[in-house]
Amino acid sequence: MRFTKTYTGPEPQRVNKWLAGLGICSRREAEHLIAEGLVSIDGARVQDVGRKIAPGQTLTLDRAAEAGLAAQLTIVLNKPVGYVSAQPEPGQIPAVRLVSRANLVGPAPPDPPNARTRLAPLGRLDQDSRGLLLLSEDGVLARTVIGPESMVDKEYLVAVRGAVNEGKLSLLRHGLELDGRKLRHAGVRREADGRLRFRLTEGRNRQIRRMCLAVGLEVNDLLRVRIGPIELDDLPEGCWRVLAPGERAKLLAFRG
């Protein structure tokens, strides 16, 4: 079934802004869909990328538009230590370089990534950390996973140096501030092997390392094992696979 929705706002709004607000696509993606003739209002094809939709009007996306949005490539990568997830500084190696045919596990994507493919990291994983990293050209997925209102939780196994007690665990769970802002509550517990398991719903810069430092602990190893419903499982270090359509749908369910 095609995506169809009636606009109920109090005043006219640009189509690209409305679609982005609904989480259907980014503004740029909406403009591209309009230019391709894949958006209609009340049965008439939209031709102007600046077009506004008025209260009571109904917008419809062509099936090709929905298929195109869902087909955008997202990669599940097991990042090793020594690679950076974000834009590298001189001397650093970006994690996207690991996305090669030699490192692929499972079926190849219909359109394999190349030098022109823009794969953005959906969340930080610094050079000294390892584990699950999502790289994507999907703007809707990016907003769901790392947008300012995202509630997609992430899980980490963390080896620390220093004495761990209930007082420190309590502070880690709900008593810390970073950069003058109180952190959201975190799930933190001790594992049988002595590591700490963190569950966070935010991603401040080097957050876990800074949280641990604040209570007198030093992080020796940090492994991200889950992002929402996506788990690292047995994906070998340095290897990648394609995010399945069903996994994308599960992530988008966090939009509410």
C-alpha positions in Angstrom: 0.0 0.0 0.0 1.3 3.5 -0.8 2.0 6.0 1.9 -0.9 8.4 2.1 -1.5 11.0 4.8 -3.7 14.0 5.3 -2.1 17.2 6.6 -3.8 18.5 9.7 -1.6 21.4 10.6 -3.0 24.8 11.4 -1.4 26.5 8.4 0.3 25.5 5.1 3.8 23.9 5.4 6.5 23.0 2.9 6.2 19.4 1.9 9.8 18.6 2.5 9.7 20.0 6.1 6.5 18.1 6.8 7.8 14.8 5.5 11.0 15.2 7.5 9.0 16.0 10.6 7.1 12.8 10.1 10.3 10.9 9.9 9.5 9.6 6.4 12.7 11.1 4.8 15.1 14.0 5.2 14.3 17.4 3.6 16.9 16.8 0.9 15.4 13.4 0.1 11.9 14.9 -0.1 13.1 17.4 -2.6 14.7 14.6 -4.7 11.4 12.7 -4.6 9.5 15.7 -5.7 12.0 16.3 -8.6 11.5 12.7 -9.6 7.7 13.2 -9.8 7.1 10.7 -7.0 4.9 12.9 -4.7 1.3 13.8 -5.3 -1.2 16.1 -3.4 -4.9 15.4 -3.8 -4.0 13.3 -6.9 -2.0 16.0 -8.7 1.8 15.4 -9.1 3.9 18.0 -7.2 6.4 19.7 -9.5 7.7 22.5 -7.3 10.2 21.5 -4.6 9.1 24.5 -2.6 5.4 23.5 -2.7 3.4 23.8 0.5 0.6 21.5 1.6 -2.5 23.1 3.0 -4.7 21.8 5.9 -7.0 19.0 4.7 -4.9 18.1 1.6 -3.7 14.5 1.2 -0.2 13.6 0.2 0.7 10.3 -1.5 4.1 8.8 -2.2 4.6 6.7 -5.2 5.5 3.1 -4.5 8.9 3.7 -6.2 9.6 6.5 -3.6 9.0 4.1 -0.7 11.1 1.4 -2.2 13.9 3.8 -2.9 14.0 5.1 0.7 14.0 1.6 2.1 16.8 0.5 -0.3 19.3 3.0 1.0 22.4 1.1 2.2 23.0 0.6 5.9 26.0 -1.4 7.1 26.6 -3.3 10.3 30.3 -3.2 11.1 32.4 -4.7 13.9 34.9 -1.9 14.3 38.3 -2.8 15.8 40.4 -0.5 18.0 42.5 1.9 15.9 39.8 3.1 13.5 37.6 6.2 14.0 33.9 6.3 13.3 33.7 10.0 12.5 35.6 12.3 10.1 39.3 11.4 10.6 42.0 13.8 11.6 45.5 13.6 9.9 47.0 10.2 10.6 43.7 8.5 11.6 41.9 5.7 9.7 38.2 6.0 9.1 36.2 2.9 9.8 34.5 3.1 6.4 37.7 1.8 4.8 36.9 -1.6 6.2 33.8 -1.7 4.0 35.4 -3.9 1.2 34.3 -7.0 -0.6 37.0 -9.0 1.3 35.5 -8.1 4.7 31.9 -8.7 3.7 29.9 -11.4 5.6 26.7 -12.6 4.0 24.9 -11.5 0.8 26.3 -8.5 -1.0 24.0 -5.4 -1.4 22.4 -4.9 -4.8 24.5 -1.8 -5.3 27.8 -2.4 -3.6 29.3 0.7 -2.0 32.0 2.7 -3.9 34.0 5.9 -3.5 30.8 7.9 -4.1 28.7 6.2 -1.5 28.2 8.5 1.5 28.0 6.3 4.6 27.7 8.3 7.8 28.2 6.8 11.2 25.1 6.5 13.3 26.7 7.3 16.6 30.2 7.7 18.0 32.6 4.9 18.7 36.0 6.4 19.4 39.4 5.2 18.2 40.1 3.3 21.5 36.7 1.5 21.5 35.5 -1.4 19.4 32.3 -3.3 18.5 29.0 -2.5 16.8 28.9 0.5 14.4 26.2 1.4 12.0 27.2 3.2 8.8 24.3 4.5 6.6 23.1 6.7 3.8 19.6 6.5 5.3 18.6 9.9 6.7 15.4 8.6 8.3 17.4 5.9 10.1 20.0 8.4 11.2 17.3 10.6 12.8 15.9 7.6 14.6 19.2 6.3 16.0 21.0 9.6 16.8 18.5 12.4 16.6 18.1 14.7 19.6 14.9 12.9 20.7 16.2 9.4 20.0 15.4 6.7 22.6 17.3 3.9 20.9 19.4 2.3 23.6 23.0 1.1 23.2 24.7 -1.6 25.2 28.4 -1.9 26.1 30.7 -4.3 27.9 33.4 -2.3 29.7 36.5 -3.5 31.4 37.7 -1.1 34.1 40.6 -0.7 36.5 39.8 0.3 40.0 37.6 -0.8 42.9 33.9 -1.1 42.0 31.3 -0.8 44.7 27.6 -0.2 45.0 28.2 3.5 45.7 30.0 4.0 42.4 27.4 1.9 40.5 24.7 4.0 42.0 26.4 7.2 40.8 26.9 5.8 37.3 23.3 4.9 37.1 21.8 8.2 38.1 24.0 10.8 39.7 26.4 12.3 37.2 26.7 15.4 35.1 28.9 16.0 32.0 29.6 19.5 30.7 27.1 20.9 33.2 24.2 18.8 32.0 22.7 15.9 34.0 22.9 12.6 32.2 19.9 10.4 31.5 19.5 7.4 33.8 21.8 4.5 32.7 21.6 0.8 33.2 24.9 -0.4 34.8 25.6 -3.8 36.3 28.5 -6.1 37.1 29.0 -9.2 35.0 30.5 -12.5 36.2 33.8 -11.8 34.5 34.2 -8.5 36.3 33.3 -6.2 33.4 30.5 -3.7 33.6 27.5 -3.7 31.3 26.3 -0.3 30.4 22.9 0.5 28.7 22.6 4.1 27.6 20.0 6.1 25.7 22.3 9.0 24.8 25.7 9.3 23.3 27.8 12.2 24.7 31.4 12.4 23.5 33.4 9.6 25.2 30.6 9.3 27.7 31.3 6.0 29.3 35.0 6.8 29.7 34.2 10.1 31.3 31.5 8.6 33.5 33.9 6.0 34.8 36.7 8.6 35.4 34.2 10.7 37.5 33.9 7.8 40.0 37.6 6.9 40.0 37.6 4.1 37.4 39.7 3.8 34.3 38.4 2.1 31.2 40.7 -0.6 29.8 38.4 -1.9 27.1 35.0 -0.8 25.7 33.0 -3.1 23.4 29.6 -2.0 22.0 27.4 -5.1 21.6 24.0 -3.8 20.8 22.2 -0.8 19.2 18.4 -1.1 19.8 17.4 -4.5 18.3 20.7 -4.9 16.4 23.2 -7.1 18.1 26.9 -7.7 17.3 26.5 -11.4 17.7 29.3 -13.4 16.0 30.2 -10.9 13.3 34.0 -11.1 13.1 36.1 -8.1 14.0 36.8 -5.9 11.1 34.0 -7.4 9.0 30.6 -6.0 7.9 27.2 -7.1 6.7 24.1 -5.4 5.2 21.3 -4.3 7.6 18.2 -6.4 6.6 14.9 -4.7 5.8 13.3 -6.3 8.8 16.1 -4.9 11.1 15.5 -1.4 9.7 11.8 -1.7 10.5 12.6 -2.7 14.0 14.9 0.3 14.5 12.3 2.6 13.0 9.7 1.3 15.5 11.6 3.3 18.2 10.1 6.5 16.6 6.9 5.6 18.5 
